[in-house]
Amino acid sequence: MDDVVRDILAGNKERFRVILREYSEELLRVAFHFVRDWDDAQDVTQQTFIRCYTSLRSYDPRRPFRPWLFRIHLNLCKSAARSRRRRFTRWADVETIEEPSRAPETADDSDAILREIDALPARQKAAFVLIEIEHHTSVEAADMLGCSDSTVRVHLARAKRTLRERLKRLGISDG
């Protein structure tokens, strides 16, 4: 990827297509886990590539490119998820939202699980999505999140514990 970045910085803008081809699909999936809407996920992914292109001069070629790109992407994903949550909170009638008193039907379990993942704090959600859903190692996730491996493992453990507690409260087993 170093050659591609070097070529782009030297003026060969067409080489940016290599970055697009290499990372589009994965970035889109990660964005979807944060915003839960394919159109919004595409917008966030497009913003990531724009930010990548405009910030390419600040990239340090002595460091791996992928974690640098993912840090940009995850920051935009977190921001978009916060914005989306604020937008929906404004429109929701909070008084009409009730905690379910019975276990949801099997078909509704996945929706409830996704809602609980969405409700996790940003760092825990990022660690959970990258490791448990996208199957990155904790070392890879740590590089992408800009923290240590042990820190990302702590975020993951807390996310799992929180999810287990919340799902148990909803009557969804952790089996």
Secondary structure, 3 states (H helix, E strand, C coil): CHHHHHHHHCCCHHHHHHHHHHHHHHHHHHHHHHHCCHHHHHHHHHHHHHHHHHHHHHCCCCCCHHHHHHHHHHHHHHHHHHHHHHHHHHHCCHHHCCCCCCCCCHHHHHHHHHHHHHCCCHHHHHHHHHHHHCCCCHHHHHHHHCCCHHHHHHHHHHHHHHHHHHHHHCCCCCC
